[in-house]
Amino acid sequence: MEDWDLTTIGLIVIVSSITVAGTIIGAILLGFSVSGAAYLIIITLVLIVMGAISIFYENTKTSFQK
């Protein structure tokens, strides 16, 4: 198994954040009361952006090293 790099960590953060956001939205659509849902969605959006930035940073860093 390869070492963990920023791209792998970023992908895991993005995928898990999208899964959590989808679960929250699904629960709301099914009629469940989710306390703090707006804050949880904002946190997942921030995590998605942070994951995308880490992937972009790692890819540009490796492309400049070539």
Sequence and secondary structure as in RCSB ss.txt:
>XXXX:A:sequence
MEDWDLTTIGLIVIVSSITVAGTIIGAILLGFSVSGAAYLIIITLVLIVMGAISIFYENTKTSFQK
>XXXX:A:secstr
     HHHHHHHHHHHHHHHHHHHHHHHHTT   TTHHHHHHHHHHHHHHHHHHHHHHHHHHHHH 
